[in-house]
Amino acid sequence: MKINLQSISFIILFFTISISVAQVSHSFDIRDHYTKKEVDIKMRDGVKLHTTIYSPTDTSKEYPIIMQRTPYSSRPYGEGQMRSQIGPNPYLMEEGNIIVYQDVRGRWMSEGKYDNMRAYIPNKKGDEIDESSDTYDTIDWLVKNVANNNGNVGMWGISYPGFYAVYSLVDSHPALKAVSPQAGISDFFFDDFHHNGAYLLSYWRVTALFGYQKDAPTTSSWYSLPELGTEDQYQFFLDHTPLSSLDEYYKEDNEFWQQLKNHPNYDEFWQSRGIIQHLKDVKPAVMVVGGLFDAEDLYGPFNEYKKIEKSSDNYNILVYGPWSHGDWAREQGRQAVGNVYFGDSISSEFQKNYETRFFNHFLKQNTDKPLNLAEAHIYDTGKRTWRDYTEWPPKNSSSKTLYLGDNQELTNKATDTKQEFISDPKKPVSYNDEIKTVFTPREYMSGDQRFAARRPDVLVYETEALDQPITMVGEIEANLKVATTGTAADWVVKVIDVYPPDAENYPETMDHLKMSNYHMMVRSEVMRGRFRDDFSKPKPFTANKKTAVDITLQAVNHTFEKGHKIQIQIQSTWFPLIDLNPQTYVDNIFKAKKEDFQKQTHTVFGDSSIKFSVLKE
C-alpha cells in the first residue's frame, strides 16, 4: 500500500475542520494574545495523554477552560509552533479563554492503545479506563494545575471529537459545566460506516484512519491511504465486487477492516460502542448541533438530544442548520450545499448568537441576563429561514399519510396496485451520477435526483403541484409493503422537493444543470432488508412473499412551497454510497462470492405509505 502524504495532510485538515481565516480579525495575531504549553497528563492507569494548552497572555483575570479531545491530532507540536485559530469560533478566541486540545489515547503524541469508539465501562474499578475516565482525569488535572482558570470547563467537538464531547457527559467531572457535541458520532451501525446495517462503501478509504495501531507517540502519520488508480469511484468499486476483493488493500493489521468484516450484524461489539444508551442523569448544560445535510452524522445529534431530554433534567437545546458536515465552524459568506443556496453569513450568526452566548453564560457565569436561546433552533430548508420551537419535534403539527399509488401518484388512500422493477447488481443506481473520487460524499444530500427518476429501476411517486405550502417537521416513516424474487434486498427511500419550471439558477448551480424542475433531495435512507425485524438477527426474504419493511428517515424541517411537488423515489441500489446487496441471502455480505450477486425483480405494493408531520401555521 502506498503512502500518500498529500492525502494524509488533507485528511488532517478535513477532519480538524478549522475556522475559516476570513472570520478572524486581520489585526488579531494569536501570538500576541496567547501562550502555548504542551504537557503529558497521567491517567489513572499510568498512561500519559498529550495535551496542548493555549492560555491568554493577560494574566490579570481568570478564564474558563474550553477543551477538545481528538483522534485527529492536536498539532502543531513543538515550542513556538501555534495554530492560527483556536477554540470553537473566533469570537471565543478573541474574547479570551483557555483553549485545550488533547490527543486521545493511542493517537499521535499520546500513549496507550487506540480503541475505535471505545466502549463505556460502568462502575469502573481500580485502573479500568474508558473515554469518560480519561476526560475526568484530564479535567481534574487542568483545574488543579493550569494558572488563571476559573474552575469552569466546557467541551466541544465536531464529528469524532463530537463523540468525545458526548462521552464527557457520562460520569462527568463536577467542573464540567457546558458541552456542545456537534455532529457527534453516536453509533457506528447507524452513522458514518453503516446506515440501518447497510455498509457505507463510500467511506471505505476512511478505514485507513482508524484501523492501524502506532508503536509509540509520534508527530507523523502512521497510516496510509489506498490508491485507487482511477478517478472513477463507481467503476472502481464495481470492479472490486464482492467486498472480499478489497482485502488486497487492507490486511490483517488494519483492525477496523477486520472488525467491519467480522461483525456484519448489530451484535455486542457494535452495541457496546454506542454512547446514546449511557446518557442518563446528565449534569452539564448541553447544546447539540448538527447539519440538516450532514451525510456523515445526521443520526447522532437528533438522538443524543432526544435521549438527554428523556433521561435528564439539565439545560439541553438543539440547533440544526442548512449545513453539511461541519459547515457551521467555517464562514464562506454564501451558505450552499451542492447546487442549493440557503443564505448569507449563517455560520457566523450561529457562532456569535448561539455558540458564544452558550459557553459564556455557563462558563463565565454571565447570569445577569437570561440566555433566551430557543429550545430548538432549526432552519427551514425550503423556506430558507430559521424557525424556533419550544420542543422538538414540535407538537403543533398534524399527521399526514400518503400512499404509493398507481401512475406515479402519491394518493390519500391505499390501493391494490403494485409496481415492479428489475434490480441488477451489475448496473446499480448511482448516488450522484458523477464521475469523480471523493474522500467522503457530501453534496448528494441536496443533489438533483432527475437522473435517478428517469431510470427504470427507480420507482417515482409524486403529488400535483401544491396549491399551498406544506411544512414537514420531524422524522418521516416509510412503511413499505414489498416482495422480491430473491431472498435478500435493500430498500432506499428518498423524499424530494421538485422545483417549478420557472425556478431560477443560483450561482452555485452546476453549469450542466438548471434549477428549473430541479429534484432536490430533502431526506433519504436505506434499510438492509435482512434487518427489517431486528438489527441483531438478520433473516432472508421468502421469495415472492409480500413483506413489511419499515424505514425511519431522520428528521426534516422543510417547507414545500406553493407550486412545488412532493416526490418519493424507491430503489434498491445506491452505489457506491452503500455496498451492493447480492440479492441472494448469505450470512455475511463481506464474505459473499461473485456468483451470489443475482438480478432480481422487486415489487412495491400500493398499500405502502409515507407518514410525516405537517406543521400547523
DOVO-69917 format. One record per residue (C-alpha): residue in one letter; residue number from 1; x, z, y. Coordinates in nm, 3 decimals, decimal comma, m for minus. Layout:
REM residues N
type;seq;x;z;y
a;NUM;X;Z;Y
...
END
This chain:
REM residues 617
type;seq;x;z;y
m;1;0,000;0,000;0,000
k;2;0,142;m0,097;0,338
i;3;0,167;0,148;0,626
n;4;0,015;0,003;0,939
l;5;0,144;0,216;1,225
q;6;m0,068;0,033;1,482
s;7;m0,379;0,107;1,280
i;8;m0,278;0,470;1,235
s;9;m0,237;0,511;1,611
f;10;m0,579;0,352;1,660
i;11;m0,733;0,594;1,414
i;12;m0,599;0,894;1,602
l;13;m0,734;0,761;1,931
f;14;m1,063;0,659;1,769
f;15;m1,136;0,998;1,621
t;16;m0,992;1,211;1,902
i;17;m1,245;1,046;2,139
s;18;m1,061;1,126;2,457
i;19;m1,217;1,137;2,804
s;20;m1,203;0,814;2,997
v;21;m0,928;0,813;3,258
a;22;m1,178;0,669;3,504
q;23;m1,362;1,000;3,501
v;24;m1,069;1,213;3,608
s;25;m0,991;1,257;3,975
h;26;m0,686;1,046;4,062
s;27;m0,545;1,342;4,254
f;28;m0,566;1,574;3,953
d;29;m0,237;1,593;3,763
i;30;m0,267;1,826;3,467
r;31;0,098;1,929;3,501
d;32;0,022;2,074;3,843
h;33;m0,265;2,286;3,714
y;34;m0,187;2,380;3,354
t;35;0,095;2,505;3,137
k;36;0,118;2,431;2,766
k;37;0,228;2,662;2,484
e;38;0,239;2,590;2,111
v;39;0,204;2,876;1,864
d;40;0,158;2,917;1,489
i;41;m0,119;3,169;1,421
k;42;m0,108;3,353;1,089
m;43;m0,432;3,360;0,894
r;44;m0,537;3,645;0,663
d;45;m0,373;3,476;0,363
g;46;m0,043;3,425;0,546
v;47;m0,085;3,053;0,616
k;48;0,005;2,954;0,973
l;49;m0,212;2,717;1,178
h;50;m0,052;2,523;1,461
t;51;m0,231;2,587;1,790
t;52;m0,180;2,437;2,136
i;53;m0,288;2,641;2,438
y;54;m0,335;2,495;2,787
s;55;m0,360;2,773;3,049
p;56;m0,432;2,738;3,422
t;57;m0,127;2,788;3,642
d;58;m0,335;3,005;3,875
t;59;m0,296;3,346;3,710
s;60;m0,484;3,538;3,978
k;61;m0,805;3,538;3,775
e;62;m0,936;3,536;3,421
y;63;m1,072;3,237;3,233
p;64;m1,278;3,169;2,922
i;65;m1,120;3,007;2,620
i;66;m1,272;2,676;2,504
m;67;m1,139;2,562;2,167
q;68;m1,149;2,260;1,941
r;69;m1,036;2,267;1,579
t;70;m0,946;1,923;1,449
p;71;m0,809;1,734;1,148
y;72;m0,705;1,451;1,382
s;73;m0,403;1,620;1,546
s;74;m0,359;1,845;1,847
r;75;m0,084;1,615;1,973
p;76;0,124;1,560;2,176
y;77;0,370;1,803;2,023
g;78;0,681;1,944;2,183
e;79;0,790;2,108;2,505
g;80;0,695;1,914;2,815
q;81;0,453;1,688;2,627
m;82;0,098;1,725;2,760
r;83;m0,234;1,548;2,732
s;84;m0,355;1,373;3,045
q;85;m0,707;1,515;2,995
i;86;m0,814;1,831;2,815
g;87;m1,137;2,004;2,727
p;88;m1,489;1,873;2,673
n;89;m1,504;1,693;3,010
p;90;m1,312;1,655;3,339
y;91;m1,538;1,898;3,525
l;92;m1,448;2,187;3,299
m;93;m1,084;2,084;3,309
e;94;m1,067;2,074;3,688
e;95;m1,265;2,398;3,731
g;96;m1,011;2,586;3,523
n;97;m1,049;2,705;3,164
i;98;m0,807;2,797;2,888
i;99;m0,827;2,496;2,657
v;100;m0,711;2,532;2,297
y;101;m0,657;2,272;2,024
q;102;m0,578;2,364;1,665
d;103;m0,471;2,156;1,366
v;104;m0,692;2,275;1,082
r;105;m0,546;2,400;0,757
g;106;m0,342;2,137;0,576
r;107;m0,336;1,885;0,863
w;108;m0,050;1,777;1,085
m;109;0,157;2,075;1,202
s;110;m0,049;2,338;1,020
e;111;0,045;2,482;0,684
g;112;m0,172;2,506;0,374
k;113;m0,375;2,268;0,161
y;114;m0,637;2,048;0,319
d;115;m0,983;2,055;0,162
n;116;m1,221;1,783;0,285
m;117;m1,541;1,956;0,405
r;118;m1,414;2,286;0,269
a;119;m1,691;2,489;0,102
y;120;m1,806;2,813;0,264
i;121;m1,740;3,133;0,066
p;122;m1,999;3,406;0,128
n;123;m1,889;3,768;0,105
k;124;m1,519;3,685;0,112
k;125;m1,281;3,940;m0,036
g;126;m0,915;4,005;0,030
d;127;m0,731;3,691;0,133
e;128;m1,010;3,446;0,042
i;129;m1,042;3,186;0,317
d;130;m1,268;2,911;0,443
e;131;m1,309;2,742;0,781
s;132;m1,521;3,031;0,904
s;133;m1,245;3,284;0,836
d;134;m0,978;3,057;0,987
t;135;m1,190;3,026;1,302
y;136;m1,249;3,401;1,313
d;137;m0,881;3,485;1,269
t;138;m0,782;3,231;1,536
i;139;m1,029;3,365;1,792
d;140;m0,922;3,719;1,717
w;141;m0,560;3,631;1,787
l;142;m0,640;3,433;2,101
v;143;m0,845;3,700;2,277
k;144;m0,576;3,959;2,199
n;145;m0,270;3,753;2,289
v;146;m0,349;3,485;2,548
a;147;m0,294;3,609;2,902
n;148;m0,570;3,598;3,162
n;149;m0,856;3,533;2,920
n;150;m1,190;3,697;2,998
g;151;m1,276;3,775;2,636
n;152;m1,532;3,494;2,601
v;153;m1,472;3,197;2,373
g;154;m1,651;2,865;2,341
m;155;m1,610;2,585;2,089
w;156;m1,687;2,215;2,093
g;157;m1,606;1,913;1,883
i;158;m1,722;1,560;1,811
s;159;m1,762;1,419;1,459
y;160;m1,530;1,605;1,220
p;161;m1,430;1,853;1,494
g;162;m1,806;1,890;1,537
f;163;m1,825;2,005;1,175
y;164;m1,572;2,279;1,253
a;165;m1,778;2,376;1,558
v;166;m2,086;2,412;1,333
y;167;m1,878;2,611;1,085
s;168;m1,777;2,856;1,360
l;169;m2,141;2,970;1,379
v;170;m2,125;3,114;1,027
d;171;m1,996;3,475;1,028
s;172;m1,894;3,417;1,389
h;173;m1,646;3,631;1,583
p;174;m1,819;3,854;1,841
a;175;m1,612;3,693;2,120
l;176;m1,761;3,351;2,039
k;177;m2,038;3,312;2,297
a;178;m2,115;2,939;2,322
v;179;m2,077;2,648;2,080
s;180;m2,157;2,280;2,122
p;181;m2,144;2,086;1,794
q;182;m2,152;1,719;1,889
a;183;m2,224;1,457;1,623
g;184;m2,123;1,728;1,380
i;185;m2,089;1,628;1,016
s;186;m2,312;1,848;0,805
d;187;m2,326;1,696;0,458
f;188;m2,124;1,402;0,323
f;189;m2,413;1,297;0,097
f;190;m2,633;1,216;0,397
d;191;m2,385;1,147;0,679
d;192;m2,074;0,930;0,704
f;193;m1,993;0,843;0,343
h;194;m2,340;0,837;0,191
h;195;m2,695;0,780;0,309
n;196;m2,950;0,917;0,065
g;197;m2,699;0,868;m0,214
a;198;m2,601;0,511;m0,127
y;199;m2,225;0,483;m0,074
l;200;m2,127;0,353;0,270
l;201;m1,880;0,087;0,164
s;202;m1,810;0,008;0,530
y;203;m1,632;0,346;0,555
w;204;m1,405;0,272;0,259
r;205;m1,092;0,233;0,473
v;206;m1,155;0,574;0,628
t;207;m1,090;0,722;0,282
a;208;m0,720;0,692;0,365
l;209;m0,753;0,952;0,641
f;210;m0,888;1,228;0,420
g;211;m0,754;1,157;0,073
y;212;m0,383;1,232;0,086
q;213;m0,210;1,570;0,099
k;214;0,107;1,618;0,304
d;215;0,412;1,807;0,182
a;216;0,492;2,006;0,496
p;217;0,395;2,035;0,865
t;218;0,452;1,700;1,034
t;219;0,407;1,522;1,366
s;220;0,387;1,182;1,194
s;221;0,104;1,037;0,987
w;222;0,148;1,064;0,609
y;223;m0,138;0,832;0,515
s;224;m0,171;0,456;0,534
l;225;m0,449;0,201;0,567
p;226;m0,504;m0,069;0,307
e;227;m0,451;m0,422;0,438
l;228;m0,749;m0,644;0,361
g;229;m0,568;m0,971;0,413
t;230;m0,872;m1,123;0,585
e;231;m1,088;m1,080;0,893
d;232;m1,399;m1,145;0,684
q;233;m1,502;m0,800;0,568
y;234;m1,819;m0,928;0,399
q;235;m1,622;m1,166;0,180
f;236;m1,350;m0,909;0,105
f;237;m1,595;m0,662;m0,041
l;238;m1,793;m0,934;m0,219
d;239;m1,468;m1,040;m0,385
h;240;m1,397;m0,676;m0,472
t;241;m1,718;m0,613;m0,665
p;242;m1,751;m0,399;m0,871
l;243;m1,617;m0,094;m0,689
s;244;m1,361;m0,029;m0,963
s;245;m1,163;m0,328;m0,837
l;246;m1,080;m0,124;m0,524
d;247;m0,870;0,111;m0,737
e;248;m0,573;m0,114;m0,669
y;249;m0,569;0,019;m0,312
y;250;m0,629;0,390;m0,375
k;251;m0,453;0,554;m0,667
e;252;m0,482;0,900;m0,822
d;253;m0,301;1,058;m0,527
n;254;m0,595;0,979;m0,299
e;255;m0,800;1,288;m0,379
f;256;m1,103;1,185;m0,177
w;257;m1,136;0,848;m0,351
q;258;m1,129;1,027;m0,685
q;259;m1,393;1,274;m0,564
l;260;m1,621;0,992;m0,448
k;261;m1,593;0,819;m0,784
n;262;m1,632;1,132;m0,995
h;263;m1,930;1,274;m0,807
p;264;m2,186;0,993;m0,760
n;265;m2,477;1,239;m0,756
y;266;m2,564;1,533;m0,531
d;267;m2,400;1,783;m0,761
e;268;m2,244;2,122;m0,692
f;269;m1,935;1,953;m0,547
w;270;m2,129;1,798;m0,257
q;271;m2,390;2,074;m0,226
s;272;m2,125;2,342;m0,179
r;273;m1,965;2,142;0,104
g;274;m2,284;2,118;0,307
i;275;m2,289;2,359;0,601
i;276;m2,654;2,348;0,714
q;277;m2,780;2,586;0,445
h;278;m2,547;2,856;0,578
l;279;m2,678;2,850;0,935
k;280;m2,859;3,184;0,934
d;281;m2,887;3,454;1,199
v;282;m2,666;3,254;1,439
k;283;m2,549;3,465;1,734
p;284;m2,370;3,237;1,985
a;285;m2,560;3,010;2,222
v;286;m2,576;2,656;2,084
m;287;m2,615;2,314;2,242
v;288;m2,639;2,046;1,972
v;289;m2,551;1,696;2,095
g;290;m2,600;1,358;1,931
g;291;m2,637;0,987;1,991
l;292;m2,959;0,805;1,904
f;293;m2,748;0,508;1,793
d;294;m2,480;0,705;1,612
a;295;m2,406;0,514;1,292
e;296;m2,191;0,796;1,154
d;297;m2,355;1,131;1,223
l;298;m2,724;1,098;1,304
y;299;m2,847;1,326;1,026
g;300;m2,627;1,623;1,114
p;301;m2,728;1,713;1,471
f;302;m3,103;1,683;1,412
n;303;m3,087;1,901;1,102
e;304;m2,843;2,154;1,246
y;305;m3,076;2,211;1,540
k;306;m3,379;2,231;1,309
k;307;m3,217;2,486;1,077
i;308;m3,097;2,709;1,362
e;309;m3,444;2,701;1,519
k;310;m3,595;2,810;1,189
s;311;m3,344;3,077;1,086
s;312;m3,209;3,229;1,410
d;313;m3,322;3,384;1,738
n;314;m3,040;3,264;1,961
y;315;m3,029;3,022;2,255
n;316;m3,046;2,679;2,088
i;317;m3,108;2,344;2,260
l;318;m3,083;1,978;2,164
v;319;m2,951;1,677;2,358
y;320;m2,975;1,320;2,226
g;321;m2,882;1,027;2,448
p;322;m2,862;0,646;2,419
w;323;m2,514;0,671;2,274
s;324;m2,318;0,552;1,977
h;325;m2,064;0,785;1,817
g;326;m1,903;0,999;2,089
d;327;m2,011;0,785;2,386
w;328;m2,110;1,095;2,583
a;329;m1,742;1,202;2,604
r;330;m1,643;0,891;2,798
e;331;m1,788;0,722;3,105
q;332;m1,790;0,344;3,121
g;333;m2,031;0,304;3,411
r;334;m2,290;0,093;3,232
q;335;m2,409;0,255;2,910
a;336;m2,484;m0,003;2,643
v;337;m2,489;m0,011;2,266
g;338;m2,411;m0,360;2,149
n;339;m2,636;m0,605;2,330
v;340;m2,872;m0,347;2,478
y;341;m2,813;m0,182;2,819
f;342;m2,967;0,159;2,890
g;343;m2,850;0,274;3,234
d;344;m2,562;0,379;3,456
s;345;m2,346;0,694;3,451
i;346;m2,550;0,850;3,170
s;347;m2,248;1,025;3,016
s;348;m2,135;1,175;3,347
e;349;m2,485;1,306;3,410
f;350;m2,478;1,484;3,075
q;351;m2,128;1,623;3,125
k;352;m2,200;1,759;3,471
n;353;m2,560;1,879;3,441
y;354;m2,572;1,991;3,078
e;355;m2,234;2,041;2,912
t;356;m2,055;2,206;3,206
r;357;m2,350;2,423;3,304
f;358;m2,399;2,534;2,942
f;359;m2,042;2,654;2,898
n;360;m2,015;2,806;3,246
h;361;m2,335;3,003;3,203
f;362;m2,238;3,170;2,877
l;363;m1,859;3,190;2,920
k;364;m1,821;3,267;3,290
q;365;m2,131;3,485;3,297
n;366;m2,294;3,278;3,569
t;367;m2,625;3,451;3,508
d;368;m2,726;3,497;3,871
k;369;m2,933;3,179;3,838
p;370;m3,143;3,072;3,539
l;371;m2,989;2,798;3,330
n;372;m3,309;2,591;3,322
l;373;m3,194;2,339;3,064
a;374;m3,465;2,170;2,860
e;375;m3,520;2,280;2,502
a;376;m3,489;1,916;2,400
h;377;m3,337;1,664;2,642
i;378;m3,396;1,332;2,465
y;379;m3,351;0,982;2,602
d;380;m3,639;0,737;2,562
t;381;m3,454;0,429;2,436
g;382;m3,746;0,196;2,506
k;383;m3,850;0,315;2,850
r;384;m3,484;0,387;2,941
t;385;m3,529;0,729;3,089
w;386;m3,471;1,092;2,991
r;387;m3,763;1,298;2,862
d;388;m3,766;1,677;2,845
y;389;m3,961;1,856;2,573
t;390;m4,044;2,222;2,520
e;391;m3,996;2,177;2,145
w;392;m3,863;1,911;1,908
p;393;m4,035;1,728;1,765
p;394;m4,296;1,753;2,042
k;395;m4,630;1,897;1,941
n;396;m4,828;1,691;2,192
s;397;m4,836;1,395;1,956
s;398;m5,074;1,240;1,707
s;399;m5,004;1,097;1,363
k;400;m5,028;0,723;1,307
t;401;m5,007;0,531;0,979
l;402;m4,956;0,157;0,944
y;403;m4,968;m0,030;0,612
l;404;m4,757;m0,321;0,490
g;405;m5,028;m0,581;0,467
d;406;m5,057;m0,948;0,382
n;407;m4,941;m1,236;0,606
q;408;m4,656;m1,029;0,752
e;409;m4,900;m0,795;0,922
l;410;m4,893;m0,421;0,988
t;411;m5,250;m0,308;0,928
n;412;m5,454;0,009;0,974
k;413;m5,580;0,008;0,616
a;414;m5,417;m0,020;0,276
t;415;m5,471;m0,345;0,087
d;416;m5,441;m0,451;m0,277
t;417;m5,195;m0,726;m0,188
k;418;m4,829;m0,747;m0,281
q;419;m4,518;m0,928;m0,158
e;420;m4,223;m1,028;m0,376
f;421;m3,865;m1,126;m0,307
i;422;m3,559;m1,205;m0,517
s;423;m3,257;m0,979;m0,463
d;424;m2,930;m1,142;m0,564
p;425;m2,612;m0,926;m0,563
k;426;m2,409;m1,245;m0,518
k;427;m2,584;m1,320;m0,187
p;428;m2,658;m0,982;m0,025
v;429;m2,818;m0,940;0,315
s;430;m2,556;m0,868;0,581
y;431;m2,599;m0,567;0,808
n;432;m2,481;m0,754;1,119
d;433;m2,440;m1,126;1,042
e;434;m2,093;m1,130;1,199
i;435;m1,758;m1,242;1,060
k;436;m1,519;m0,962;1,150
t;437;m1,350;m0,650;1,024
v;438;m1,436;m0,314;1,180
f;439;m1,295;0,029;1,106
t;440;m1,640;0,188;1,117
p;441;m1,953;m0,008;1,219
r;442;m2,143;0,088;1,535
e;443;m2,313;m0,189;1,728
y;444;m2,551;m0,285;1,448
m;445;m2,757;0,026;1,529
s;446;m2,925;m0,165;1,815
g;447;m2,841;m0,508;1,680
d;448;m3,056;m0,821;1,676
q;449;m3,234;m0,848;1,339
r;450;m3,365;m1,205;1,372
f;451;m3,108;m1,329;1,123
a;452;m3,247;m1,091;0,859
a;453;m3,612;m1,163;0,940
r;454;m3,551;m1,528;0,857
r;455;m3,408;m1,465;0,510
p;456;m3,634;m1,499;0,203
d;457;m3,506;m1,168;0,060
v;458;m3,624;m0,967;0,361
l;459;m3,994;m0,883;0,398
v;460;m4,130;m0,869;0,753
y;461;m4,443;m0,692;0,880
e;462;m4,538;m0,663;1,248
t;463;m4,815;m0,588;1,493
e;464;m4,957;m0,821;1,753
a;465;m4,806;m0,790;2,098
l;466;m4,904;m0,444;2,222
d;467;m5,167;m0,420;2,495
q;468;m5,039;m0,075;2,592
p;469;m4,717;0,119;2,538
i;470;m4,665;0,333;2,226
t;471;m4,401;0,607;2,221
m;472;m4,275;0,702;1,875
v;473;m4,132;1,055;1,856
g;474;m3,969;1,241;1,570
e;475;m3,899;1,136;1,213
i;476;m4,053;0,828;1,054
e;477;m4,179;0,840;0,696
a;478;m4,177;0,527;0,484
n;479;m4,397;0,574;0,178
l;480;m4,327;0,268;m0,032
k;481;m4,503;0,156;m0,347
v;482;m4,268;m0,079;m0,524
a;483;m4,170;m0,238;m0,853
t;484;m3,868;m0,425;m0,985
t;485;m3,797;m0,646;m1,283
g;486;m3,475;m0,448;m1,327
t;487;m3,403;m0,080;m1,381
a;488;m3,227;0,000;m1,052
a;489;m3,271;m0,094;m0,685
d;490;m3,201;0,017;m0,331
w;491;m3,471;0,013;m0,064
v;492;m3,389;m0,040;0,302
v;493;m3,644;0,015;0,580
k;494;m3,585;m0,097;0,939
v;495;m3,804;m0,020;1,242
i;496;m3,766;m0,293;1,504
d;497;m3,874;m0,347;1,864
v;498;m3,949;m0,717;1,913
y;499;m3,896;m0,812;2,276
p;500;m4,134;m1,055;2,454
p;501;m4,035;m1,419;2,515
d;502;m3,966;m1,356;2,886
a;503;m3,715;m1,073;2,829
e;504;m3,405;m1,119;3,044
n;505;m3,047;m1,105;2,923
y;506;m2,814;m0,815;3,001
p;507;m2,451;m0,868;3,098
e;508;m2,371;m0,709;2,761
t;509;m2,576;m0,962;2,562
m;510;m2,352;m1,170;2,336
d;511;m2,305;m1,527;2,454
h;512;m2,471;m1,677;2,148
l;513;m2,779;m1,452;2,177
k;514;m3,077;m1,426;2,409
m;515;m3,290;m1,119;2,473
s;516;m3,595;m1,346;2,453
n;517;m3,765;m1,241;2,127
y;518;m3,473;m1,005;2,057
h;519;m3,531;m0,796;1,743
m;520;m3,380;m0,462;1,844
m;521;m3,323;m0,222;1,558
v;522;m3,458;0,117;1,662
r;523;m3,405;0,303;1,334
s;524;m3,311;0,219;0,977
e;525;m3,238;0,394;0,649
v;526;m3,163;0,328;0,284
m;527;m3,273;0,507;m0,031
r;528;m3,081;0,456;m0,350
g;529;m3,379;0,422;m0,581
r;530;m3,232;0,630;m0,863
f;531;m3,258;0,934;m0,633
r;532;m3,623;0,882;m0,538
d;533;m3,729;1,211;m0,700
d;534;m3,410;1,419;m0,700
f;535;m3,066;1,356;m0,548
s;536;m2,913;1,563;m0,827
k;537;m3,094;1,393;m1,115
p;538;m3,086;1,014;m1,098
k;539;m3,314;0,811;m1,316
p;540;m3,386;0,442;m1,377
f;541;m3,694;0,248;m1,281
t;542;m3,922;0,130;m1,557
a;543;m3,920;m0,246;m1,525
n;544;m4,235;m0,390;m1,358
k;545;m4,394;m0,045;m1,316
k;546;m4,540;0,045;m0,976
t;547;m4,340;0,339;m0,841
a;548;m4,344;0,553;m0,527
v;549;m4,027;0,563;m0,316
d;550;m4,037;0,784;m0,005
i;551;m3,776;0,749;0,268
t;552;m3,732;0,967;0,575
l;553;m3,586;0,784;0,873
q;554;m3,411;1,003;1,129
a;555;m3,596;1,086;1,448
v;556;m3,654;0,848;1,737
n;557;m3,774;0,877;2,094
h;558;m3,866;0,520;2,171
t;559;m4,139;0,354;2,374
f;560;m4,253;0,014;2,253
e;561;m4,357;m0,134;2,585
k;562;m4,663;m0,345;2,657
g;563;m4,605;m0,700;2,532
h;564;m4,355;m0,588;2,267
k;565;m4,422;m0,579;1,893
i;566;m4,355;m0,314;1,631
q;567;m4,189;m0,471;1,330
i;568;m4,090;m0,334;0,989
q;569;m3,834;m0,504;0,766
i;570;m3,791;m0,422;0,397
q;571;m3,488;m0,536;0,198
s;572;m3,275;m0,426;m0,094
t;573;m2,918;m0,511;0,010
w;574;m2,738;m0,418;0,333
f;575;m2,386;m0,542;0,289
p;576;m2,118;m0,431;0,326
l;577;m2,264;m0,136;0,514
i;578;m2,357;0,005;0,173
d;579;m2,220;m0,090;m0,166
l;580;m2,406;m0,324;m0,397
n;581;m2,652;m0,183;m0,646
p;582;m2,608;m0,355;m0,985
q;583;m2,988;m0,354;m1,025
t;584;m2,917;m0,262;m1,384
y;585;m2,915;0,114;m1,428
v;586;m2,573;0,263;m1,502
d;587;m2,483;0,632;m1,491
n;588;m2,215;0,582;m1,224
i;589;m2,209;0,277;m0,998
f;590;m1,841;0,338;m0,922
k;591;m1,779;0,254;m1,289
a;592;m2,020;m0,041;m1,314
k;593;m1,896;m0,362;m1,474
k;594;m1,929;m0,711;m1,334
e;595;m2,192;m0,809;m1,588
d;596;m2,414;m0,517;m1,476
f;597;m2,488;m0,694;m1,146
q;598;m2,800;m0,899;m1,203
k;599;m3,050;m1,089;m0,990
q;600;m3,393;m0,919;m0,992
t;601;m3,737;m0,965;m0,838
h;602;m3,867;m0,677;m0,627
t;603;m4,229;m0,615;m0,528
v;604;m4,372;m0,421;m0,232
f;605;m4,742;m0,334;m0,261
g;606;m4,998;m0,332;0,020
d;607;m5,065;0,041;m0,001
s;608;m4,709;0,105;0,119
s;609;m4,715;0,275;0,458
i;610;m4,512;0,374;0,761
k;611;m4,611;0,708;0,912
f;612;m4,495;0,823;1,256
s;613;m4,596;1,040;1,551
v;614;m4,719;0,895;1,880
l;615;m4,661;1,090;2,200
k;616;m4,974;1,183;2,393
e;617;m4,902;1,084;2,754
END
